[in-house]
Every structure is written in structure tokens, then in C-alpha cells.
């Protein structure tokens, strides 16, 4: 496995996004299957594992903590606060809360579930726009001084917000959706990360499964699959987007790799400060993803794939109007 720099840490060039072992895409796999994926990733050389308080309302951190505690020195552990499950009369609800007291509480809860004394990289999962970013990051910097967190990150923020936060405490990483079909970071955030020395961590790098060529019929999504509310997966938009796949698969064949590997290799070729974190519930797919580090892309293939799948050719926004209000990223 090749390595890249993430703040003060040297990590595998491809990390593991742990979310879908507990959350988001319908019925989660069994705890036993989650354990197999986590340990297979570690055995394959993955040294960046990414989770969050939100995922499964704590279940994902609990899984990662139980399975990985005996291997804690072998990897960089990332988690997120400021967005978590809060008990209400109607059950658990996701709540964005960037107040210092909420961030401290989220961190303590995460440390307990992860069964560790320190989180290597702690992100603000979403900027709570009712709270100045300086106040939220200030509270996070207190966690660094207390020895509970080693480095700080932000998720789904604009370049302007990133620079404000970086003035309060060095930001080691920014995590945002980035793939061939979600190119928003190219507006300003990628450059801002480069300027301040932050790593860009790309989540959903295979377009929530679209670029794996495994999603032909979106009507089969389970009721709790978060893609059901995403405009790009609405029936009309998705029918249009599916037309991109045959020429995309042809480009993967030209590059001598699978469609998923082409998506990941494209990200790795974009810049050395990018680290993608694909997620999977399958050991077989995990190994396929990780093999992307050895895929070499010619400038001609890169140009062709960027011309084929981009913000002009993809149909639908990445989030619904309601969800778009929760993020701070620039939009095309």
C-alpha cells in the first residue's frame, strides 16, 4: 500500500470509510461481517479508519472500538462530532450542534465508544451556522490541549470557512464529497487545502456506488437508504445518468481496471494531498478498491473521463434542497 501525508500522520493512500458498516444504505451488515471488513482492511495495509458519532447513532464507533482496540497503534483513527443522534419523543434524531458544550460531550461519548484515550483526527462533522466557526473550532482546540484529540479537521465547509477556522487552530484535513460526478471541491476548497497544508479527504469517491456499475435499478433501494432522497437517484435523473456508464466502462477497460478502480485512481492522480475513503460491506470489494493505488492513468484517459462525467453531464443535485442547507460548500 502506498502512503500519503495527513496532517502529522502518514496514512495509506486509500483509507476506509466505515459508515456503511452501520448506517445509510439500507440494512446494515451483521457485526460479524463488519468485523471481517475492518480486519481485512487492516491486513491489507489500510491505516486510516474513518467513523463518526452520527453513524448508526454511535453503533459504528462502538463496532470500530470493539474490533480495533487491540490494534490501536497500527492505524490513524478519525471521528467526527458536532452532528449526532439526540433522543426525542419520536426516537433518535440527527442534530447539528456546534456549541462548545455539545462538542465536548460528543468527544467524550466517542472516546468511550471507541475504547481509546485519544482520537487522532477529530472533525467538525457539519458547521452549525448558529455558532461562529471560531467558537466551535476553539472548543475543539481545547480537546487537543487536553490530550483527547491529536489533530483537527472540518467536513463540508467552504474555503472561506476553512480559512477562518485555520486562524483559530491548524486544520489538518477537510473531508468533503468528491468524485467524478461531484466536483464542487475544485471551485476553491482543494486549492485552499493546498495553501494551508491540509489534506483533502474525499468521501463517497465512487459516487455512492454509481461508479461501481452495480446500481441499475434504484427502485430496489430499501426504505432507509439515504439515496432515496438524493435527486441524482430520482427515477428520471438516474435514467439519464445511466447513459454515462457504458462509455465510462469502456474507459475503465482502456485503463485496464474496473470502473470503481478508475474512479479512485482518478482521485489519486488529481493531487498528492487527496486521500479517498471508499466504504464497503464486502471484503471482495474492499480488495478491489485498494488495488486502485497501482492503477496508472494516462493523461488521455484522465481527459476523456473528466469530459464524460462532470457537473455539466450529471443530472440532478447531490442533495435535496433541505439537505443542501446543512452544508457550507460552494456549489456549481
N, C-alpha and C positions, 0 to 999 in steps of 0.2 A: 504494500500500500504506500503510495506517495503521501507526503506530508505538506501542510501549509501552516502559516502562522495565523493564530487567532489571539490578538492581544498578546499577553505574556505567555501564551500556551502554544506548543507545537502539536497540531492535531492531524488526523487523517484527512486527506483532500476531500473525501466524501464522508459526512457524518451520518448518523441515524436519527431521523425524526421519529420519536416514539409515540406520537399522538394516536395513530390509528390502531395501536395495540389495545386501546381502551375507549376510543371516542371517535365520533364524527361520521364514519362511513357505514352506518347501519350496525348490525350486531357485531360486537367486538369478539375477537377470538378468545379461546379459553386461556386461563392463566398459564397453563402448561405450554400452549403454543406461543404465547408471548415470551415466556422464558426461553424457549428454543430459539426464537428470533434474536433476542438480546444476546444470548451466549454465542450464537453463530456469528453475529456481528463482531463481538469481541475477539473471537478466534480468528476472524478474517482480517483483523488489523484495524478495525474501527476504533478510534479513540476520542470521538465526540458523540455524546449521547444527549439528546435534547428533549426535555419534557416541560411541563408547566402545571401550576396549581389547577388550572381550568380543566385539563384533560381528564374526562371521566369524573370531574369534581373531586380530584385527589386520587382516584384509583390508579392513574398512570404513574404518578410519583410513588405510590405505595408498591406497585409492581417493580418499578426500576430499583427502588430501595431494597426490596427483599431479595431480588435476583442478583443485584450488582454489588451489594455491600462487601462481599468477600474479595472483590476485585477493584475496590475503590481507587487504589493507587495507579491503576493501569489506564485510566481514561479521564478526560475532561468532562465534568458534569455541568450541564446548563439547565436552568429552570427559569420560570417567569412568575411575576406577581403583578398586582395592580388590576387583575382580572381573575375572578374566582367565583366559585359557587357559594351562594348565600341562601340559607334556609328561610323559606317563607311559608305562608299558609298553603300555598299551591305547590309546595315542594321546593326543590333546589332551583335557583335561578342564577344565571350568569350576571355578574355585576362588575362594572368598571368602577374602580375606586382608587384614585391615586393619592389620597390623603396620606401623610406620613404614618399615621397610626395604622392605617389599613396595610400599607406596605410592610411595616414591621410585623404585623400579625400574619400576613401571608408568608413572609420569610420564615418565621418560627414554625408555622404549620408545615411548610415544605421541608425544612430541616428534619422535623420529626418523621414525616412520611418517608423521606429519602434515607433515613437512618445514617445521617452523616453530620459531622460537625461544621462543615463548610461547603458552600456551593461555589464552584469555580467561576461560573459566569451567570450572573443574575440579571435578567431582562425586566424592564417595564413592559408588560405584555401589550397594553394599549395606553396611550396618553389620555388621561381623564381631563377633558378640556375645561372642567370646572376648577381645576387645580393648576397653578402655574407649573410648567415643566421643571422649573428650577427648584420648586418645593419638593416634588416627587423625587427628583434625582438627588437632592440634598439628603432626603431620608435614606436613599439607597447608599449614598456615600458614608453615612453613619454606620451602615451594616458592614462596609469594608473596614472602617476603623475598628469596629467591634470584633473583627476576625470571623464574621459569619459568611462573608462573601469575599471573593478574591478580585473580581473584575465586573464591570457593569456593561449592560447592553440596553438597546431600545428596540422595540418592534413596531413596524408600520408607522414610521414618522417621516416627515418631510425633511429636506436638507436644512431648512431654516430652524426647525425644532431641534434637529441634531446638533447644530452649532451652538444653540442656546444651552443645551444640556452639557455639551462638552466644555463649556466655560465653567460649569459648576464642578464637574469631575470628569476625568478622561473616560471616554466611551470606547470600549474595546471592540464592540460589534453592533451592527444593525441587522436585524432579521426582518425580511420582507418577502412577500411572494415574488418570485422571479422565474420566468421560464420563457420559452419562445412565444407563448401566447399571452404572457403578462409582462410587458416591457417597461412599466412605469418607472422602475428604478433608474432607467437610462436617462431620464429627464435631468436629474440633479443629484440623487442620493448616492449613486455609485461614485461619482466624482468627489462628492463631499467626504465620503468614507476614505477615499484615497488621500485626500488632502490632510485629514486629521489622523491618518494611520489606523483607521478602524477596518476590521474585516467585515465583508458583506456576506451574511449567511442567508442563502436562498431556500425558502421553504416552498413546498409544492412545485419542485423543479420539473416534474413530469406532468404538470398541468392537471393535477388531481386525477391522474390515471388516463387522461385523454391521449397523451403522447406515448402510452404503453401499447396502444392499439388493442385495448381489452374491453372498451366500452362502446358497444354498438347500439344497445337498446337501453336508453335511460329510463324507460318505463318500468324496468326491473329494480330500480333503486328502492331500498327499504324506507319505510316512513321516516325514520330518524336520520337518514342520510342527508348531511348538510348540503349536498349538491342539488337537492330537490328545490332549494330556494335560490340557487345561483342562476342568473339569467343565461349564461352560456350553455347551461344544460337544459334549458327550456326546449320543448319539442322542436319548434321552428328554427331557433338558433342552432340547436345541436345538429339538425339535419343539414344545415348549411356548413357547419364546422366539419362534419364528417367527410365532406368533399375534399378537405385538405389532406386527409390521411393517405389515400393511395399514392400521390406524388411524394408525400413525406416518407412513406415506407420505401419507396424507390430510392430516395436519397440515403436512407439508412443502409440499404443493400449496397449502394455505391460506396459508402464509407466502410463497409464490411462489419457492420454491427447491428444490434437490434434497435428498434425505434426508441425504447427507453434509454439505451446507452447513447444514442445520438443526442437526445435532449440533455443528458448530464454532461457529455463530452463538450457540447456547445458551451455550456456554462463554464466549465473548467478552462476552455480556450479563451473566454471573454477577457479575463483578468486574473492575475495571481492572487488577488485579495478576495476572491469569491470562494465560498465553501458551500456546496449544496448539501441539503439534508433530506434526501428522499425517505419516505416511510413505507413500510410494507408489513403484511402479516404472514408473508411466505419466505421461508429460508431460500427457496429456489430463486425467487425474485430478488431477494437481498443480494445473492451472489451475482446475479445478472447486473444489478445496479453497480456494484462495486467494481466490476470489470471495466466500467467506463473509464477508469483512470488510465487505462492503457490504450484507449482509442485515440488515434491520431487523425485529425481532420485537416484536409487541405483548405487553403483559402477559397477555392472554388466551391467546395461543399458548404462552407460556412456562409458564403454569399448567397448560394441557392436556397439554403434552409431559412435564412433570415428574410429573403424576399418572399418565400412561400407563406410563412407563418409569422404574422406581426400584428400590430394594433389596427392596421387597416383591413386585414383579411379575416380576422376573427370576429364572429358575430356575437354580440351581447357584452354587457359589462361583467366584470368579475364578481361583483357583489350587487345585491338588491339596493334600492335607494336607502332603506333603513340601515343596512349594514355599512354602506359607504360612509354614513355619518359617524361611524365609530373609528375610522382610520384617518390618518393625517398625511397620507402620501399624496404626492402630486398625481393627477390623473391626465391621461391623454384626452 
